[in-house]
Amino acid sequence: MDNLIVVTGGTGTLGRLLVPRLRAAGRGVRVLTRKARPPENGVTYVTGDLVKDEGVDAAVQGASVVVHCASDYSGDAEATRNLVRAASALPWAPHLVFVSIVGVERLPITGLGRLAFKYLGEKYAAERVVTESGLPWTVLRATQFHDLMLTAAEAMARLPVLPYPTGFAFQPVEANDVAARLAELALGDPAGLAPDIGGPEVFTMADLLRSYLRAAGKRRALLPIRMPGRSARAFRAGVNLTSNGSGGRTWEDFLAERVGAK
Ligand SMILES: NC(=O)c1ccc[n+]([C@@H]2O[C@H](COP(=O)([O-])OP(=O)(O)OC[C@H]3O[C@@H](n4cnc5c(N)ncnc54)[C@H](OP(=O)(O)O)[C@@H]3O)[C@@H](O)[C@H]2O)c1
């Protein structure tokens, strides 16, 4: 059991970058995924579903560390409860490593925010399942990944006019920089709540959209919308930002590679 690290979400944006780092450190790696896959590059895949609680016990067998990167739009708290139950049934206590989101513990989720920020509320509930699990744990909170901001900008740019929430700012971070930090934490001793990780720069939503449109060679009008409610007010106060920005890859460099080269 000493060598094996089980990664949930090892096929996702972050997990795909994390897994090779754990392998390079000489660790055995098993990934829990909903879709069957053959072993590849020394990584084995176990089929299961965390929300449906299928295959989870088998997935964690023999793990000394469980890194939980799996996530879906809904069900993250239930998925995490199922993972914790399976990990707690092992004859030893594995190190549980969880990736969360900067600001979830400070975001009031009320009124309209229950709909708009449901995912963040669910994330904080999942985080508490980890910290109250009784297992040795580490939680790393990250700001939004470059990939997510790009997906959002691309989706919005399908419209002729881009409505955006005024006063919101983001500090996008390179997923690979998060994967590097998460690998260090997974390979180390349980650290509790680790220092946040965020990108090197803060942008208003309008600036993020403008830089995307410029890189993609698109012209669109922006439509500022002031979102009501306490959750939106917390965003305008920068609840999702961290003073602990990384020296990692910038949004402009990311855009140049992912959009400019198209
Ligand atoms: N994206 C961001 O900006 C951001 C920022 C901060 C923190 N985070 C956190 O970082 C983590 C990884 O995010 P990501 O962007 O890499 O996610 P992602 O690309 O959407 O990948 C999601 C992963 O979760 C797995 N998954 C989903 N539902 C599952 C289920 N019911 N059972 C088992 N596996 C399931 C998927 O595996 P299969 O499809 O193979 O089953 C996939 O590997 C998440 O916890 C997220 O909240 C993300």
The ligand as a Gaussian input file, in Angstrom:
#p B3LYP/6-31G(d) Opt

LIG

0 1
 N      -11.566000      24.312000     -13.579000
 C      -11.285000      25.296000     -12.710000
 O      -11.197000      26.481000     -13.047000
 C      -11.031000      24.954000     -11.258000
 C      -10.566000      25.939000     -10.368000
 C      -10.336000      25.596000      -9.035000
 C      -10.583000      24.293000      -8.598000
 N      -11.046000      23.386000      -9.494000
 C      -11.335000      22.024000      -9.031000
 O      -10.355000      21.160000      -9.589000
 C      -10.936000      19.871000      -9.797000
 C      -10.651000      19.412000     -11.220000
 O      -11.256000      20.317000     -12.116000
 P      -11.125000      20.089000     -13.693000
 O      -11.399000      21.414000     -14.339000
 O       -9.853000      19.357000     -14.000000
 O      -12.376000      19.129000     -13.951000
 P      -12.826000      18.465000     -15.334000
 O      -11.852000      18.736000     -16.417000
 O      -14.251000      18.862000     -15.539000
 O      -12.768000      16.911000     -15.008000
 C      -13.721000      16.335000     -14.193000
 C      -13.240000      14.931000     -13.839000
 O      -14.162000      14.379000     -12.887000
 C      -14.461000      13.054000     -13.254000
 N      -15.840000      12.800000     -12.819000
 C      -16.927000      13.597000     -12.996000
 N      -18.016000      13.041000     -12.437000
 C      -17.587000      11.865000     -11.905000
 C      -18.263000      10.822000     -11.204000
 N      -19.581000      10.884000     -10.944000
 N      -17.539000       9.753000     -10.784000
 C      -16.216000       9.678000     -11.050000
 N      -15.521000      10.638000     -11.715000
 C      -16.214000      11.707000     -12.142000
 C      -14.305000      13.004000     -14.768000
 O      -13.882000      11.688000     -15.106000
 P      -14.536000      10.781000     -16.258000
 O      -15.272000      11.689000     -17.213000
 O      -13.355000      10.084000     -16.870000
 O      -15.434000       9.837000     -15.522000
 C      -13.159000      13.975000     -15.007000
 O      -11.922000      13.326000     -14.937000
 C      -12.428000      20.022000      -9.458000
 O      -12.660000      19.574000      -8.157000
 C      -12.667000      21.508000      -9.537000
 O      -13.732000      21.960000      -8.704000
 C      -11.253000      23.661000     -10.804000

